[in-house]
Amino acid sequence: MEQYRSYFWKKTPFLKLLLALIAGILVQWHYPSGPKTGWLILAAGLVVLPVLFFIPLFKRYRFAFLNGIIVSILFFALGVLLAWQKDIRNQKDWLGKLYTASDGLLVTLEEPPVEKTRSVKANASVCFLLRNGKSFPVKGRIIIYFSKDVNGQGGTLTQLSYGSQIIFKKPVQEIKNAGNPGGFDYKQYALFQGITHQVYLKPGEFEVPDHKKQNGLTRFLFASKEKLLGILRENIKGHKELGLAEALLIGYKQDLDQSLVQSYTNTGVVHIIAISGLHLGLIYWLMALLLRPLQKRKSTRWIRAVIIITVLWIFSLLAGAQPSILRSALMFTCIVLGESLSKKTSIYNTMAVSAFILLCINPYWLWDVGFQLSYAAVLSIIIFMQPIYNLFYSKNKLLDLIWKLNAVTLAAQVLTVPLSIYHFHQFPNFFILTNFLAVPLSSIILLGEIFLCVISFIPVVSILVGKILSWLIALMNTYIERVE
C-alpha cells in the first residue's frame, strides 16, 4: 500500500501543487492578511530553494523531501496572493472605498437586460465616479434593477443592450443577506463575482448616452447566442419544451419553467440542465468523428486539434463560461493535445492542471457548487466506475450498454452525494430510475439541437426536426414529472 501511495504521488506531481494552492486560498479567506505575508513566504522559498542545489550530490538525495516541502510552500504563498488580489475590496480604486451617497456613477452594462417578475435586471461594471463636475476612474461591479415602468417612458429599456452606458445619481446600496441563520450567503456569492452593490432605478432616475463600450468577442458571443435562441424559438413548440431546449444547448435559463426545474432537482437529474462535461463530451465525440480522417496523418493532426479545441471553447463561452464547463473544456483540450502528439496523459494530472489553471484565474471558484460537484463527479467516476461495472456481466451488448450507463451514474454519486446533501440538504432516491432514461435521451436531444442549428436555413427540414425534438423533450419532461 505504501509503495502504491508513493508511486501515485510521483505520477501526479500537479496534484500536490494543487493541494498547496488550495490551502493558501483557504487560509487567506478564513484568516485574511495583507499581501506582505504572501510575498514574504514566497521570497523565503525562492531564496532557500536554490541553496539546496549547492549541497553535494550524494547528500542531496537525503534532503530530497525538502524540495517538495519548499515547492509546496511556494504554491501555498501563491494561493494566498491570488485570493488577496482577487478580492475587489483590496483594490485601491474600489468603488466602496471612494463612493459617497451624493456621487454619481457612469456604468457599462455587461450583458443584455433580463426580465424578471417585478423588474428588469442587468449586471454592470462601474467606470467612473462623478463628483463636483469631475470624473474619477473606479473599479467594481453592481447589479441594476430597472422598474418595468421605464418602458412606458419612451421605451427606454428597449434601447439598452450589452455595452450600453448609464449615468445616474441615485445612491447604490451594499448587498446584504436576508439575515436568516444558516440561509444562503448571497452577499458572499455576489462578492466572489466581484459584485458588492446594487441599485433600483425608476423612470427619470438615469440617462443613457449614445456611446456604447463593447468588446468585440463578447459582442460576437451575445449575437451568436441570440441567433441560436432565435432558431430554437422558431422551431421548438411549447413553453416547457423551449425553455429546456435553450438550457440544454447554451445554458440559457431565463425561459425555464420553475416547476419543471424543481422536478428535475427532486429526481436527481438537474445536472442535465446545467452545461457540463456531458455536453462537452458529446461535442468532442461528434467533432472527433467528423474529423477522424485528419488524425491519420501527422501533417494534419494539428489542424484537427485546432478545430476541435476552437469549437469546444466557443461553445464553452457561449454557455456562459461557468467553472464546470471550463473544467471540461480544459480537460478535453489536454486530451486533444495529447492525441495530436500521440501521448497519453494521466487523468489525475489532467484534472489537477485544469483545476490549478481555473483557480489561478479565479480562486473563489473553489466555493462554486458547480466547480465542486464537477470535479467530484469526474473523480468519482474514475475511481469507482470500473469496480461497479465489474459487479455485473452480460454477453448481450444492449444489456451491457445499459449497465455501463448505470454504472457511470452510480459511480458519480459516490462522491457527489455528500456534497449534494451538504449544499442542498436533500437526496433524490429515484436518481437511478430517472438517469436511466434522461441521460441518453438528453444526449440525443442535444445532438438533435446542434443538427437543427446547422440545417436551420432549410425550412422544411428544420420544421420537421423541431417537431421531433419538441416531442422528445416533452417525453423526457413527462417522465421526470411522473417519477416525481
C-alpha positions in Angstrom: 0.0 0.0 0.0 2.8 2.4 0.9 4.6 1.6 -2.4 1.4 2.3 -4.3 0.9 5.6 -2.5 4.5 6.7 -3.2 4.1 5.7 -6.9 0.8 7.6 -7.1 2.3 10.9 -5.8 5.3 10.6 -8.1 3.0 10.2 -11.1 0.7 13.1 -10.1 3.0 16.0 -9.2 0.4 18.6 -10.2 -2.0 17.2 -7.6 0.4 18.1 -4.7 0.8 21.6 -6.1 -2.9 22.0 -6.5 -3.5 21.0 -2.8 -0.9 23.5 -1.7 -2.6 26.3 -3.8 -6.0 25.4 -2.3 -4.6 25.5 1.2 -3.2 29.0 0.6 -6.6 30.2 -0.8 -8.5 28.8 2.2 -6.1 30.3 4.7 -6.3 33.8 3.1 -10.1 33.7 3.1 -10.6 32.5 6.6 -7.6 34.3 8.2 -7.1 37.3 5.9 -3.8 39.1 6.0 -2.1 41.7 3.7 -0.1 40.7 0.7 3.2 41.2 2.6 2.8 37.8 4.3 2.3 36.0 1.0 5.3 37.9 -0.6 7.5 37.2 2.4 6.7 33.4 2.3 7.3 33.4 -1.5 10.6 35.3 -1.2 11.8 33.0 1.6 11.0 29.9 -0.5 12.7 31.3 -3.6 15.9 32.1 -1.6 16.1 28.7 0.1 15.3 26.5 -2.9 18.4 27.4 -4.9 20.6 26.8 -1.8 19.6 23.1 -2.0 21.4 22.8 -5.4 24.7 23.6 -3.8 24.5 20.6 -1.5 26.8 17.8 -2.7 25.0 15.3 -4.9 25.4 12.3 -2.6 23.8 14.3 0.3 21.1 15.9 -1.8 19.1 12.7 -2.0 18.9 12.6 1.8 17.3 16.1 1.8 15.1 15.5 -1.3 11.9 15.8 0.8 12.9 19.4 1.4 12.5 20.2 -2.3 8.9 19.0 -2.1 8.2 21.0 1.1 9.6 24.2 -0.2 7.8 24.0 -3.6 4.6 23.3 -1.7 5.2 26.4 0.4 5.8 28.5 -2.8 2.4 27.4 -4.2 0.8 28.0 -0.8 2.1 31.5 -0.9 0.8 31.8 -4.5 -2.7 30.8 -3.3 -2.6 33.5 -0.5 -1.6 36.2 -3.0 -4.2 35.1 -5.6 -7.0 35.1 -3.1 -6.0 38.6 -1.8 -5.6 40.1 -5.2 -9.0 38.7 -6.5 -10.9 40.3 -3.6 -12.1 43.5 -5.1 -12.3 45.2 -1.7 -8.5 45.2 -1.6 -8.1 47.4 -4.7 -7.2 51.0 -4.1 -9.7 52.3 -6.5 -12.6 50.1 -5.4 -16.0 51.7 -5.5 -16.7 51.0 -1.8 -13.6 53.0 -0.7 -14.3 56.2 -2.7 -18.1 56.4 -3.1 -20.5 58.7 -1.1 -24.2 58.9 -1.4 -24.0 62.3 -3.2 -21.8 61.0 -6.0 -23.0 60.0 -9.5 -21.8 56.9 -11.4 -21.1 56.1 -15.0 -21.6 52.3 -15.5 -21.5 49.9 -18.5 -23.9 47.0 -18.9 -22.0 43.7 -19.1 -25.0 41.8 -20.6 -28.4 42.5 -22.2 -31.0 43.3 -19.5 -33.0 40.2 -18.4 -36.7 40.5 -17.5 -37.7 39.3 -14.0 -41.1 39.0 -12.3 -41.1 42.6 -11.0 -38.2 44.3 -12.7 -35.5 44.1 -15.4 -32.0 43.1 -14.2 -28.5 43.6 -15.5 -25.0 43.4 -14.2 -22.8 46.4 -14.8 -19.2 47.4 -14.3 -18.5 50.8 -12.8 -16.3 53.0 -14.9 -16.3 56.5 -13.4 -17.4 58.2 -10.2 -18.8 61.7 -10.8 -18.3 64.3 -8.2 -18.5 68.1 -8.4 -18.3 68.1 -12.2 -15.2 65.8 -12.3 -14.9 62.1 -13.1 -12.6 59.7 -11.2 -11.9 56.1 -12.5 -13.1 53.4 -10.1 -13.5 49.6 -10.2 -16.4 47.5 -9.1 -19.4 45.7 -10.3 -23.1 46.3 -9.4 -26.5 44.9 -10.0 -29.0 47.3 -11.6 -32.8 46.6 -11.3 -34.8 48.7 -13.7 -38.5 49.4 -12.9 -40.7 47.9 -15.7 -42.5 51.3 -15.8 -39.4 52.6 -17.6 -40.6 51.0 -20.8 -43.6 53.4 -20.6 -41.3 56.4 -20.8 -40.4 56.1 -24.5 -39.4 52.5 -24.4 -36.0 53.3 -22.7 -35.3 49.6 -21.7 -35.6 48.5 -25.3 -32.6 50.8 -26.1 -30.5 49.0 -23.5 -28.2 46.2 -24.6 -24.7 44.9 -23.9 -22.3 47.8 -23.7 -24.9 50.5 -23.1 -23.6 53.1 -20.7 -25.8 54.6 -18.0 -25.4 57.7 -15.8 -27.3 58.1 -12.5 -27.0 59.8 -9.1 -29.3 57.6 -7.1 -27.4 56.1 -4.1 -26.3 52.5 -4.5 -26.8 50.1 -1.6 -24.4 47.5 -0.3 -25.6 43.9 -0.9 -26.7 42.3 2.3 -28.0 38.9 3.4 -31.6 38.3 4.4 -30.5 37.6 8.0 -31.8 34.1 8.2 -29.4 31.9 10.3 -27.9 29.2 8.1 -29.5 30.7 5.0 -27.9 31.1 1.6 -25.0 33.6 1.9 -25.9 35.8 -1.1 -23.5 38.5 -0.1 -20.5 36.2 -0.3 -21.9 34.7 -3.5 -22.0 38.1 -5.1 -18.6 39.1 -3.7 -17.0 36.1 -5.3 -18.2 37.6 -8.6 -16.8 41.0 -7.7 -20.3 42.4 -7.1 -20.7 44.4 -4.0 -23.6 46.9 -4.5 -27.0 47.2 -6.1 -29.5 49.9 -7.2 -33.1 50.1 -8.2 -33.8 52.7 -11.0 -37.2 54.2 -11.8 -38.2 56.4 -14.8 -36.2 59.6 -14.9 -33.5 58.4 -12.5 -30.9 57.7 -15.2 -29.6 58.8 -18.5 -28.4 56.7 -21.5 -25.7 58.3 -23.6 -25.5 57.3 -27.2 -22.0 55.8 -26.8 -21.5 52.1 -26.2 -18.5 50.4 -24.7 -18.2 46.9 -26.2 -15.7 44.1 -26.5 -15.6 42.5 -30.0 -15.5 38.9 -28.8 -18.2 39.5 -26.2 -20.4 41.2 -28.8 -19.9 38.2 -31.1 -20.8 35.8 -28.4 -24.0 37.6 -27.5 -25.0 37.9 -31.1 -24.4 34.2 -31.7 -26.4 33.3 -28.6 -29.3 35.4 -29.9 -29.1 33.8 -33.3 -29.2 30.3 -31.7 -32.1 31.3 -29.4 -34.0 32.6 -32.5 -33.6 29.3 -34.3 -34.9 27.3 -31.2 -37.8 29.7 -30.6 -38.8 29.4 -34.2 -38.8 25.6 -34.3 -39.4 24.3 -30.8 -43.0 24.5 -29.7 -44.3 24.6 -26.1 -43.1 26.8 -23.2 -41.6 24.0 -21.1 -40.0 22.3 -24.2 -38.5 25.6 -25.4 -37.1 26.5 -22.0 -35.4 23.1 -21.6 -34.0 23.2 -25.2 -32.4 26.6 -24.6 -30.9 25.4 -21.3 -29.6 22.2 -22.9 -27.9 23.8 -25.9 -26.3 27.0 -24.5 -27.2 27.2 -20.8 -29.8 29.9 -21.2 -32.2 29.5 -18.2 -34.4 32.6 -18.3 -37.3 30.8 -20.0 -37.1 27.6 -17.8 -40.3 26.7 -16.1 -39.5 26.7 -12.4 -41.8 23.9 -11.5 -40.0 21.8 -14.1 -36.6 22.7 -12.7 -37.9 21.6 -9.2 -39.0 18.3 -10.7 -35.6 17.7 -12.2 -33.9 18.7 -8.9 -36.1 16.4 -6.8 -35.5 13.4 -9.1 -31.7 13.9 -9.3 -31.3 14.9 -13.0 -30.9 18.6 -12.6 -27.3 18.1 -13.8 -28.8 17.7 -17.3 -29.9 21.3 -17.3 -26.5 22.6 -16.2 -24.0 22.7 -19.1 -21.2 20.3 -18.0 -18.8 17.6 -19.1 -21.7 15.6 -20.6 -22.4 18.3 -23.2 -18.7 18.9 -23.9 -18.1 15.1 -24.2 -20.8 14.8 -26.8 -19.5 17.7 -28.8 -15.9 16.3 -28.6 -17.2 12.9 -29.7 -19.0 14.4 -32.6 -16.1 16.6 -33.8 -13.6 13.7 -33.4 -15.9 11.5 -35.5 -16.2 14.1 -38.2 -12.5 14.9 -38.3 -11.2 11.3 -38.0 -9.6 11.4 -41.4 -7.3 14.2 -40.3 -6.0 12.1 -37.4 -4.4 9.5 -39.8 -1.6 11.8 -41.0 0.9 13.6 -38.8 0.8 16.7 -41.0 -3.0 17.2 -40.5 -3.3 16.2 -36.8 -2.6 19.7 -35.6 -5.4 21.0 -37.9 -7.8 18.5 -36.2 -6.6 19.6 -32.8 -7.1 23.3 -33.6 -10.6 22.8 -35.0 -11.8 20.7 -32.0 -10.3 23.0 -29.4 -11.7 26.1 -31.1 -15.2 24.6 -31.3 -15.1 23.4 -27.6 -14.0 26.8 -26.3 -16.5 28.8 -28.4 -19.3 26.5 -27.1 -18.0 27.0 -23.5 -18.0 30.8 -23.9 -21.5 30.7 -25.4 -22.7 28.7 -22.5 -21.6 31.3 -20.0 -18.1 30.1 -19.2 -19.2 28.5 -15.9 -16.5 26.7 -13.8 -17.9 23.2 -14.5 -17.8 23.7 -18.3 -14.4 25.4 -18.2 -13.1 22.4 -16.3 -14.4 20.1 -19.1 -13.0 22.4 -21.8 -9.5 22.4 -20.2 -9.6 18.6 -19.7 -10.6 17.9 -23.3 -8.0 20.4 -24.5 -5.3 18.4 -22.7 -6.7 15.2 -24.2 -6.8 16.6 -27.7 -3.3 18.0 -27.4 -2.1 14.6 -26.1 -3.8 12.8 -29.1 -2.2 15.2 -31.6 1.2 14.5 -30.0 0.5 10.7 -29.8 0.9 10.8 -26.0 -1.3 9.6 -23.2 -1.7 11.7 -20.1 -2.6 10.8 -16.6 -6.3 11.7 -15.9 -5.4 12.8 -12.4 -2.7 15.2 -13.7 -5.1 16.5 -16.3 -7.8 17.2 -13.6 -5.2 18.8 -11.4 -3.8 21.0 -14.1 -7.3 22.1 -15.2 -8.3 22.9 -11.6 -5.0 24.7 -11.0 -5.5 27.0 -14.0 -9.1 27.7 -13.1 -8.2 28.6 -9.5 -5.4 30.9 -10.8 -8.0 32.7 -12.9 -10.5 32.9 -10.1 -9.6 31.4 -6.7 -13.1 31.9 -5.5 -14.4 29.3 -7.9 -13.3 26.9 -5.1 -16.6 27.8 -3.3 -18.7 27.4 -6.5 -21.0 24.4 -6.1 -20.8 23.5 -9.8 -17.0 23.5 -9.6 -17.1 21.2 -6.6 -19.7 18.8 -8.0 -18.0 18.7 -11.4 -14.6 17.6 -10.1 -16.2 15.3 -7.5 -18.2 13.6 -10.2 -15.3 13.0 -12.6 -13.0 11.8 -9.8 -15.8 9.5 -8.5 -16.3 8.0 -12.0 -12.5 7.5 -12.4 -12.2 5.7 -9.1 -15.5 3.7 -8.8 -16.9 3.2 -12.3 -14.9 0.1 -13.2 -15.4 -1.8 -9.9 -19.1 -1.1 -10.1 -19.3 -2.1 -13.7 -17.5 -5.4 -12.9 -20.2 -6.4 -10.5 -22.5 -7.4 -13.3 -21.6 -9.1 -16.6 -23.8 -9.7 -19.7 -23.0 -11.1 -23.1 -25.9 -9.2 -24.5 -24.5 -5.9 -25.9 -27.6 -3.9 -25.3 -27.9 -5.0 -21.6 -24.1 -4.4 -21.3 -24.5 -0.8 -22.6 -27.4 -0.1 -20.3 -25.5 -1.4 -17.3 -22.5 0.6 -18.3 -24.6 3.8 -18.3 -26.0 3.0 -14.9 -22.5 2.1 -13.6 -21.3 5.6 -14.6 -24.4 7.1 -12.9 -23.9 5.1 -9.7 -20.1 5.8 -9.6 -20.7 9.6 -10.0 -23.0 9.5 -6.9 -20.4 8.2 -4.5 -18.5 11.5 -4.0 -21.2 13.9 -5.2 -23.9 12.7 -2.8 -22.1 14.0 0.4 -21.7 17.4 -1.4 -25.3 17.5 -2.5 -26.6 16.7 1.0 -24.3 19.4 2.5 -25.3 22.1 0.0 -29.0 21.2 -0.8 -30.0 19.2 2.3 -31.7 16.6 0.3 -31.0 13.3 -1.6 -33.0 12.2 -4.6 -33.9 8.5 -4.0 -35.0 7.9 -7.6 -31.9 9.2 -9.4 -31.0 5.8 -10.8 -34.5 5.5 -12.3 -34.6 9.0 -13.8 -31.0 9.0 -15.1 -31.7 5.6 -16.8 -33.8 7.5 -19.4 -32.8 11.1 -19.0 -29.1 10.8 -19.7 -29.2 9.0 -23.1 -32.4 10.9 -24.1 -30.9 14.3 -23.3 -27.8 13.4 -25.3 -29.9 12.6 -28.3 -31.8 15.9 -27.9 -28.6 17.9 -27.7 -27.2 16.3 -30.8 -30.5 17.0 -32.5 -30.4 20.7 -31.5 -26.9 21.0 -33.0 -28.2 19.4 -36.2 -31.2 21.8 -36.1 -28.9 24.8 -35.9 -26.8 23.5 -38.8 -29.7 23.0 -41.2 -31.9 25.9 -40.0 -31.6 27.5 -43.4 -33.7 24.7 -44.9 -37.2 25.5 -43.6 -38.9 22.2 -44.4 -36.2 20.1 -42.7 -35.8 22.4 -39.7 -39.6 22.3 -39.0 -39.6 18.5 -39.1 -36.5 18.3 -36.8 -38.1 20.9 -34.5 -41.3 18.8 -34.1 -39.3 15.6 -33.3 -37.2 17.5 -30.7 -40.3 19.0 -29.2 -41.8 15.5 -28.8 -38.6 14.1 -27.3 -38.3 16.9 -24.8 -42.0 16.6 -23.9 -41.4 12.8 -23.4 -38.5 13.4 -21.1 -40.3 16.1 -19.1 -43.4 13.9 -18.7 -41.3 11.0 -17.5 -39.4 13.1 -14.9 -42.7 14.7 -13.6 -44.4 11.3 -13.4 -41.4 9.9 -11.4 -41.6 12.9 -9.1 
